[in-house]
Amino acid sequence: MTPDKAAPQKVGTPSDSATARSAYLVLGMHRSGTSAVTQVLALAGASLPENVMAGDEHNAKGYFEPWKIALFNDGRLRAGGAAWDDIFAFPYRPLATKAERTWLNRAEALFEEEYGEVRYPLLKDPRVTVLMPFWRTVLTELEVGARCVIPVRHPLAVAGSLARRNGFAPEKSVLVWAAYMLAAEAYTRDLPRAFVSYDGLLSDWRAEAARIEAAHGAPLPKLTEAAGKAIDRFLSPELRHNAAAGGLKDLGWAGALAGQVLDWFEAAASGGAPGHGPLDKAARELGRRAQDIGVLVSPATRDLDVARAELVELRQRLEFELSQKQRLQAEVEALRHDAAEAAQRLDAILADG
């Protein structure tokens, strides 16, 4: 990766003044507070997609993520030779023109299917972050503006969560975090964007909401008193887990690179306006590492993701077949019940006769 490739790719995403519709894009790393930020925005009036991923043991309150778009993004990343957990997923890898056009057409149809004509679509899938040039083209062609919200959480807290959920080594986790955060910043430099402290959101979400409104130059769609009370209930103490443990300096070059990126984002989330030099330097370092080992890392990550996708598809097929079996069993039981009642009625008629 060269510095030129790491620079933001401006594709003319329409501004708020150029369109009646604006999408709220929650960008950043997996497990970094994107779900919490998304629910705050949803309660404040932005519109979630039609098909939202349910919660699980790793996120009981829900992911607020369009699972169909997430699966689509996984496929698009694999088509470019990467995966969601590829430490070299940044910078973006465009496909050949015809193939890219096919993916764009699919994305536009999927976006319209999920959001219809709502004025403030709310799109949260961390994969969008490293696919941002692609999704900016989608929004441009659909004449939808963009307002970006980028939560900032310590990479070691993210690493703790990924260790529990995916078994990732901390070095890998902080590098994936750095790649996502570099992408989130580089691809939004010319868009309205707000950097939100995850810890700040949990301690004083109203201050962070005000920061979002100021950065976007627009109020949140419907931040009413009732919405505020709902947000108070949602941002409960159990969201504060996986605190940062240890130090980035213990993780060698991976920790040093992540530390550079973290310093910049913490300054930005505190209201500062740091220059882009440290991030550009970190992007160049990541690019040098990609030249050295990218050919070994990215294909292996992609192939592992293919295997994961096949397992997910198999599980979904088995669950569907199980549900079909249960439905048929219920129908058989219902028919047996009806037959038994009919036999009882017939016996009664014969007895009366």
C-alpha positions in Angstrom: 0.0 0.0 0.0 1.4 3.4 -0.9 0.3 6.7 0.7 -1.7 7.6 -2.4 -3.8 4.4 -2.1 -4.4 5.1 1.6 -5.8 8.6 0.9 -9.5 9.1 1.1 -11.4 8.3 -2.1 -13.9 11.0 -2.9 -16.7 9.7 -4.9 -19.1 12.6 -4.5 -21.4 11.4 -1.8 -24.2 14.0 -1.8 -24.2 16.4 1.1 -27.3 17.2 3.3 -27.9 20.3 1.3 -28.0 18.3 -2.0 -30.5 15.7 -0.9 -33.7 15.3 1.1 -32.4 12.0 2.5 -29.4 11.4 4.7 -28.1 8.1 6.0 -26.6 7.9 9.5 -23.5 5.6 9.0 -22.0 4.1 12.2 -18.4 3.3 11.3 -15.6 1.7 13.2 -14.4 -1.6 14.5 -16.4 -4.6 15.6 -17.0 -4.7 19.4 -16.1 -1.0 19.8 -19.5 0.4 20.8 -21.1 0.5 17.4 -24.2 -1.3 18.6 -24.7 1.1 21.5 -24.3 4.1 19.3 -26.7 2.7 16.7 -29.5 2.1 19.3 -29.0 5.7 20.6 -29.4 7.0 17.1 -32.4 4.7 16.4 -34.1 5.9 19.6 -33.3 9.5 18.5 -35.3 9.1 15.3 -33.0 7.4 12.7 -34.6 4.3 10.9 -33.2 0.8 11.4 -33.3 -1.6 8.5 -36.1 -4.1 7.8 -34.0 -7.1 8.9 -32.0 -6.6 12.1 -29.6 -9.1 13.6 -30.8 -10.5 16.9 -28.8 -10.4 20.1 -26.9 -13.4 21.4 -24.6 -14.4 24.3 -22.0 -11.9 23.1 -24.4 -8.9 22.8 -27.6 -9.6 24.6 -29.2 -6.2 23.8 -28.8 -6.8 20.1 -26.5 -5.8 17.3 -29.0 -3.5 15.4 -27.2 -4.6 12.3 -28.8 -5.4 8.9 -27.8 -9.1 8.7 -28.6 -9.3 5.0 -26.2 -6.4 4.3 -23.6 -7.9 6.6 -23.7 -11.2 4.7 -23.5 -9.2 1.4 -20.5 -7.3 2.7 -18.7 -10.5 3.7 -19.1 -11.7 0.2 -17.8 -8.4 -1.3 -14.8 -8.5 1.0 -14.0 -12.1 -0.1 -14.4 -11.1 -3.7 -11.6 -8.6 -3.1 -9.4 -11.2 -1.4 -10.1 -10.1 2.1 -12.4 -10.8 5.1 -13.8 -8.8 8.0 -10.9 -9.8 10.2 -8.1 -9.3 7.7 -5.5 -6.9 9.2 -4.9 -5.7 5.6 -8.5 -5.0 4.7 -7.5 -1.3 4.4 -7.1 0.2 1.9 -10.2 -0.7 -0.2 -9.7 -3.2 -3.0 -11.8 -2.3 -6.0 -12.8 -5.0 -8.5 -12.6 -4.9 -12.3 -15.2 -2.5 -13.6 -17.8 -5.0 -14.7 -17.6 -7.1 -11.5 -17.7 -3.9 -9.4 -20.8 -2.8 -11.3 -22.6 -6.1 -10.5 -21.9 -5.8 -6.8 -23.0 -2.1 -6.8 -26.3 -3.0 -8.5 -26.9 -5.7 -5.9 -26.0 -3.3 -3.0 -28.4 -0.6 -4.3 -31.3 -3.1 -4.6 -30.5 -4.4 -1.1 -30.4 -0.9 0.4 -33.8 -0.1 -1.1 -35.2 -3.4 0.1 -34.0 -2.7 3.7 -34.9 1.0 4.0 -37.5 1.8 1.4 -37.9 5.6 1.3 -37.2 6.5 4.9 -35.6 9.9 5.3 -32.9 9.0 7.8 -31.7 5.4 7.1 -29.4 4.1 9.9 -26.7 1.8 8.6 -24.5 0.0 11.0 -22.3 -2.8 9.9 -18.6 -2.5 10.8 -17.7 -4.0 7.4 -19.0 -0.9 5.7 -16.0 0.9 7.2 -13.4 -0.9 5.1 -15.9 -0.9 2.2 -16.7 2.8 2.5 -15.6 3.8 -1.0 -18.0 1.2 -2.4 -20.9 2.3 -0.1 -20.3 5.9 -0.9 -20.9 5.1 -4.5 -24.1 3.3 -3.6 -25.4 6.3 -1.6 -24.4 8.7 -4.4 -26.3 6.8 -7.0 -29.3 6.5 -4.7 -29.1 10.3 -4.0 -28.7 9.7 -0.2 -26.5 11.9 1.9 -24.2 10.7 4.6 -23.7 11.6 8.3 -21.0 9.6 9.9 -20.7 8.6 13.6 -17.4 6.9 14.7 -17.3 5.4 18.2 -13.8 5.4 19.8 -13.0 2.5 22.2 -9.6 1.4 23.5 -8.3 -1.4 21.2 -7.4 -3.6 24.2 -11.0 -3.5 25.3 -11.9 -4.6 21.8 -9.2 -7.3 21.9 -10.7 -8.6 25.2 -14.1 -9.0 23.6 -12.7 -10.6 20.4 -10.6 -13.0 22.5 -13.8 -14.2 24.2 -15.9 -14.4 21.1 -13.4 -15.4 18.4 -10.3 -16.6 20.2 -8.2 -13.9 18.5 -4.7 -13.1 19.8 -4.4 -9.5 21.0 -1.9 -8.6 18.4 -4.3 -9.5 15.6 -7.2 -7.7 17.3 -5.4 -4.4 17.7 -4.2 -4.5 14.1 -7.7 -5.2 12.8 -8.9 -2.3 15.0 -6.2 0.0 13.6 -7.1 -1.0 10.0 -10.8 -0.2 10.6 -10.1 3.1 12.4 -7.7 4.2 9.7 -10.4 3.4 7.1 -13.1 5.2 9.1 -11.1 8.4 9.2 -9.5 8.3 5.7 -12.8 7.7 3.9 -14.8 10.4 5.7 -12.6 13.4 5.7 -14.9 15.3 3.4 -18.2 14.2 5.1 -20.0 15.4 8.2 -18.6 13.2 11.0 -18.6 12.9 14.7 -16.1 11.0 16.9 -17.8 9.6 20.0 -16.1 8.3 23.1 -17.7 4.9 24.0 -16.9 5.5 27.7 -18.3 9.1 27.3 -21.5 7.7 25.8 -22.1 5.5 28.8 -21.3 8.2 31.3 -23.0 11.2 29.7 -24.7 10.3 26.4 -26.4 13.7 26.2 -23.0 15.4 25.8 -22.0 13.0 23.1 -25.4 13.5 21.3 -24.7 17.2 21.4 -21.3 16.6 19.9 -22.9 14.5 17.1 -25.4 17.3 16.3 -22.7 19.9 16.3 -20.4 17.9 14.0 -23.3 17.2 11.6 -24.6 20.7 11.7 -28.1 19.2 12.2 -30.3 18.0 15.1 -30.9 14.4 15.5 -34.2 13.5 13.8 -36.4 13.0 16.9 -34.5 13.4 20.2 -37.6 14.0 22.4 -37.9 13.7 26.1 -39.5 10.3 25.7 -36.5 9.2 23.5 -34.1 10.5 26.2 -35.8 8.3 28.8 -35.6 5.3 26.5 -31.9 5.9 25.9 -31.3 6.2 29.7 -32.9 2.8 30.1 -30.9 1.3 27.3 -27.5 2.5 28.4 -27.4 0.3 31.5 -24.2 -0.6 33.4 -23.8 -4.0 31.9 -22.7 -2.4 28.6 -19.5 -1.5 30.4 -17.5 -4.7 30.1 -14.2 -5.9 28.6 -12.2 -3.1 30.1 -8.7 -2.5 28.6 -6.2 -4.8 30.3 -2.4 -4.6 30.0 -0.6 -2.2 27.7 -0.2 -1.7 24.0 3.5 -1.5 24.5 3.5 -5.2 25.4 2.3 -6.1 21.8 5.4 -5.2 19.8 5.0 -3.4 16.5 1.3 -4.1 16.4 0.7 -2.4 19.8 2.9 0.6 18.7 1.0 1.1 15.5 -2.4 0.8 17.3 -1.1 3.3 20.0 -0.4 5.9 17.3 -3.9 5.5 15.9 -5.5 5.5 19.4 -3.8 8.8 20.4 -5.3 10.5 17.3 -8.8 9.2 17.9 -8.8 10.0 21.6 -7.8 13.5 20.8 -10.5 13.8 18.2 -13.2 12.3 20.5 -12.2 14.9 23.1 -13.0 17.7 20.8 -9.5 18.3 19.3 -8.6 18.7 15.7 -5.4 16.7 15.3 -3.5 16.7 12.0 -3.6 13.7 9.8 0.2 13.1 9.9 0.2 10.3 12.6 -2.6 8.4 10.8 -0.9 8.7 7.4 2.3 7.4 9.0 0.5 4.5 10.6 -1.2 3.7 7.2 2.2 3.7 5.5 3.6 1.3 8.2 0.6 -1.0 7.7 1.2 -0.8 4.0 4.9 -1.9 4.4 3.8 -4.8 6.5 1.3 -5.8 3.8 4.0 -5.8 1.2 6.0 -8.1 3.4 3.4 -10.6 4.6 0.1 -9.6 3.0 0.3 -12.4 0.4 0.4 -14.9 3.3 -2.2 -13.3 5.6 -5.1 -12.0 3.4 -5.7 -15.2 1.3 -5.6 -17.3 4.4 -8.1 -15.0 6.2 -10.3 -15.0 3.1 -10.3 -18.8 2.9 -11.1 -19.1 6.5 -14.0 -16.8 6.0 -15.3 -18.9 3.1 -15.3 -21.9 5.5 -17.1 -19.9 8.1 -19.7 -18.8 5.5 -20.2 -22.4 4.4 -20.8 -23.5 8.0 -23.3 -20.6 8.5 -25.1 -21.7 5.4 -25.1 -25.3 6.5 -26.4 -24.3 9.9 -29.1 -22.2 8.4 -30.1 -25.1 6.0 -30.3 -27.5 8.9 -32.3 -25.1 11.0 -34.7 -24.6 8.1 -35.0 -28.4 7.6 -35.6 -28.8 11.4 -38.3 -26.1 11.3 -39.9 -27.8 8.3 -39.8 -31.2 10.2 -41.4 -29.6 13.3 -44.0 -27.9 11.1 -44.9 -31.2 9.5 -45.0 -33.0 12.8 -47.3 -30.3 14.1 -49.6 -30.8 11.1 -49.6 -34.6 11.6 -50.5 -34.2 15.2 -53.3 -31.7 14.3 -54.6 -34.2 11.7 -54.5 -37.0 14.3 -56.3 -34.8 16.8 -59.0 -34.0 14.1 -59.3 -37.7 13.2 -59.7 -38.7 16.8 -62.4 -36.1 17.3 -64.2 -37.2 14.2 -64.1 -40.8 15.4 -65.5 -39.8 18.7 -68.4 -37.9 16.9 -69.0 -40.9 14.7 -69.1 -43.3 17.7 -71.6 -40.9 19.4 -73.8 -40.8 16.3 -73.8 -44.6 16.0 -74.5 -45.0 19.7 -77.5 -42.7 19.4 -78.8 -44.5 16.3 
